[in-house]
Amino acid sequence: MTASAELLRSFARTRASLDGEEVTYWWSGDVYSWAPDEPYQRVFGFEGLNVARLVQTPEGSPDTYHLLTREAAFYLDPVTREVLEAWQDLPVVHIWNDPANQKWRPFPIPTTDLGEKISFNLEIPLAYPSPLPVAQYPAHSADDTYKALELFQFFADRADLAGPAPSVPATMSWMRMSPWLPWMARGQRPGGLTYHCRGRKLDSYAEVPERTRAYIADHNPKFAQAPETWSEPNETSWTYFRKLNPPQ
């Protein structure tokens, strides 16, 4: 096995499980607004989860995988931490991304040696045509190009990675810089949002906080499981908003 394939295998055991068992990551944090000549402000709490299943690609290569996932996340009152249904008299659109899949091949995953722990560091700049063109969504779109930056860190114990288990315990951090959310109706106003979250790999979906499990059961119960098969394209907050609000 090449060094890059072995590195991907270690990351796969951290992010998911080599035996195809479902893995749930849960995270919690906050969302901050930023804009020229305005102070940074914590506008939302934030809590979410991702349920994933790792499978080898249909070609059967031992070094390539499909990560099949769904993810749900919820905007919270920044003080009470209750799930918001409205913000400034606007309906809140929570995150229901189905699917949120990935294709993995060996690549030089950046890592940091932290002594007893290893950090896998993923920096993902995004820039592509927005699903919400300004001409069609003048009140909900910042630009015809969607631009964001996603920053992930996954932490695992070196000793666990040296062992044979298909899945190892892990914690994670996540930051995102993005435009205003479409449902915030900020149009092309300068500024945007910064997400700052941390979380961990759970032993099972049952460890997700009861309030969050109940919300998913009431609103979209399929998000308690990972997808069974590959599908595309991926859902995002922007494509989901377009589905809820088709262009006229």
C-alpha positions in Angstrom: 0.0 0.0 0.0 1.4 3.4 -1.0 1.9 6.1 1.7 -1.0 8.2 0.3 -3.3 5.1 0.4 -2.3 4.3 3.9 -2.9 8.0 4.9 -6.4 7.9 3.3 -7.1 4.6 5.2 -6.2 6.3 8.5 -8.4 9.3 7.7 -11.2 7.0 6.6 -11.0 5.2 10.0 -11.2 8.6 11.7 -14.0 10.1 9.6 -16.0 6.9 9.2 -15.6 3.1 9.5 -13.9 0.7 7.1 -16.5 -2.0 7.8 -19.4 0.1 6.3 -21.1 0.6 9.6 -23.0 3.9 10.1 -21.0 6.6 11.8 -22.6 9.7 13.4 -20.7 12.9 14.0 -22.4 15.6 16.1 -21.3 19.2 16.5 -22.3 22.4 18.3 -21.2 26.0 18.0 -22.2 29.5 16.9 -22.7 31.6 13.8 -21.3 35.2 13.7 -22.1 38.0 11.3 -19.5 40.3 9.9 -19.9 43.4 7.7 -18.0 46.6 7.0 -18.2 49.2 9.8 -20.2 46.8 12.0 -19.1 44.9 15.1 -19.0 41.1 14.9 -22.2 39.7 16.3 -23.2 36.2 17.4 -26.5 35.8 15.6 -27.2 32.1 16.0 -26.3 29.1 17.9 -25.8 26.1 15.7 -26.1 22.3 16.2 -25.9 19.5 13.6 -25.1 16.0 12.7 -23.9 13.9 9.9 -24.7 10.2 9.5 -22.2 8.5 7.1 -21.5 5.1 5.6 -18.2 4.4 3.9 -18.2 1.9 1.0 -15.5 0.8 -1.5 -16.2 2.1 -5.0 -18.1 -0.2 -7.4 -14.8 -0.9 -9.2 -13.6 -2.6 -6.0 -10.4 -0.8 -5.6 -9.2 -1.1 -2.0 -7.8 2.5 -2.1 -11.0 4.4 -3.3 -14.2 5.0 -1.4 -17.6 6.6 -1.5 -18.7 8.4 1.6 -22.5 8.3 1.7 -24.0 10.9 4.0 -26.9 12.9 5.1 -26.5 16.0 7.3 -29.0 18.1 9.2 -28.2 21.2 11.2 -30.3 23.7 13.0 -30.1 27.4 13.8 -30.6 28.2 17.5 -31.4 31.2 19.6 -27.9 32.4 20.6 -28.9 32.6 24.3 -31.5 30.0 25.0 -30.1 27.5 22.5 -33.7 26.6 21.4 -34.3 25.7 17.7 -35.4 28.9 15.9 -38.4 28.9 13.6 -38.3 32.6 12.8 -35.6 35.3 12.8 -36.5 39.0 12.4 -40.0 38.0 11.2 -38.5 35.7 8.5 -38.9 31.9 8.5 -35.7 30.1 9.3 -34.7 27.4 6.8 -32.6 24.8 8.5 -30.1 22.5 6.9 -31.4 19.3 5.3 -28.6 18.1 3.0 -29.5 14.9 1.3 -27.2 13.7 0.0 -23.9 15.2 1.1 -21.7 12.6 -0.6 -17.9 12.5 -1.3 -15.6 10.5 -3.5 -12.2 9.7 -2.0 -9.0 8.6 -3.7 -5.5 8.7 -2.2 -4.3 12.3 -1.9 -1.7 14.0 0.3 -4.0 14.8 3.3 -2.4 17.6 5.4 -1.7 16.3 8.9 -0.3 17.8 12.1 1.7 15.8 14.6 0.3 16.7 18.1 2.2 14.1 20.0 -0.3 11.6 21.2 -2.8 12.8 18.6 -2.8 13.3 14.9 -4.9 16.1 13.3 -6.2 15.7 9.7 -6.6 19.2 8.2 -8.9 19.9 5.3 -9.1 23.4 3.8 -11.8 23.6 1.1 -12.2 26.9 -0.8 -15.4 26.9 -2.9 -16.3 29.1 -5.9 -18.9 28.0 -8.4 -22.0 29.4 -10.2 -24.6 30.1 -7.6 -27.9 28.1 -7.7 -29.5 31.5 -6.8 -28.6 34.0 -9.6 -29.1 37.5 -8.5 -31.4 38.3 -11.4 -33.8 35.6 -10.2 -33.2 36.0 -6.5 -32.3 39.7 -5.9 -33.4 39.7 -2.3 -31.7 36.3 -1.4 -28.5 36.1 -3.4 -25.2 37.9 -2.7 -23.6 37.1 -6.0 -23.8 35.0 -9.2 -20.8 33.1 -7.8 -21.1 31.2 -4.6 -17.9 31.7 -2.6 -17.1 30.1 0.8 -14.3 28.6 2.8 -14.7 25.4 4.8 -12.0 24.4 7.3 -12.1 21.0 9.0 -9.8 19.3 11.6 -10.3 15.7 12.7 -8.3 14.6 15.7 -7.5 10.9 16.5 -5.2 9.2 19.0 -2.0 7.9 17.4 -2.3 4.7 19.5 -5.8 4.1 18.1 -4.6 4.6 14.5 -1.8 2.1 15.1 -4.4 -0.6 16.0 -6.6 -2.8 13.8 -10.0 -1.4 14.5 -12.0 -0.3 11.4 -13.1 2.9 13.2 -11.3 5.0 15.8 -12.7 7.6 18.3 -12.3 11.1 17.1 -13.1 14.7 17.7 -13.4 17.5 15.2 -13.6 21.2 14.6 -15.2 23.1 11.7 -15.2 26.7 10.5 -17.0 28.2 7.5 -17.0 31.6 6.0 -20.0 32.1 3.7 -22.3 34.7 2.3 -25.5 35.7 4.1 -28.0 32.8 4.1 -30.6 33.1 1.4 -33.5 33.1 3.9 -31.9 36.1 5.7 -32.9 38.2 2.7 -29.8 40.4 2.8 -29.5 40.7 -1.0 -26.1 42.1 -2.0 -25.4 43.8 1.3 -21.6 43.5 2.0 -20.6 41.0 4.7 -21.5 37.4 5.6 -21.3 34.7 8.2 -18.6 32.8 10.1 -19.4 29.4 11.6 -17.3 28.1 14.5 -18.1 24.6 15.7 -16.6 21.6 17.4 -17.9 18.0 17.9 -17.1 14.3 18.0 -17.7 10.9 16.5 -20.5 9.3 18.6 -20.7 5.6 19.5 -24.2 5.6 17.9 -27.0 7.9 16.7 -28.7 7.3 20.1 -26.0 9.6 21.6 -27.3 12.6 19.7 -29.0 15.0 22.2 -32.6 13.9 22.7 -34.0 17.3 21.7 -32.2 17.1 18.3 -33.3 13.5 17.7 -36.9 14.4 18.5 -36.8 17.4 16.0 -35.4 15.1 13.3 -38.0 12.4 14.0 -40.8 15.0 13.8 -39.6 16.9 10.7 -37.4 14.5 8.5 -36.8 11.1 10.1 -34.7 9.7 7.2 -31.8 11.9 8.5 -31.3 9.4 11.3 -29.7 7.1 8.8 -27.0 7.3 6.1 -28.0 6.7 2.4 -27.7 3.2 1.1 -26.5 4.0 -2.4 -24.6 6.8 -4.2 -26.6 9.6 -5.7 -25.8 13.1 -7.0 -25.8 16.1 -7.1 -25.3 17.0 -3.4 -27.8 19.2 -1.7 -26.7 22.5 -0.1 -28.5 25.3 1.8 -28.6 27.2 -1.6 -30.1 24.4 -3.7 -32.5 23.5 -0.9 -33.7 27.1 -0.7 -34.2 27.1 -4.5 -36.4 23.9 -4.2 -38.5 25.6 -1.6 -38.7 28.8 -3.6 -38.6 28.0 -7.4 -37.8 30.9 -9.7 -40.9 32.6 -11.0 
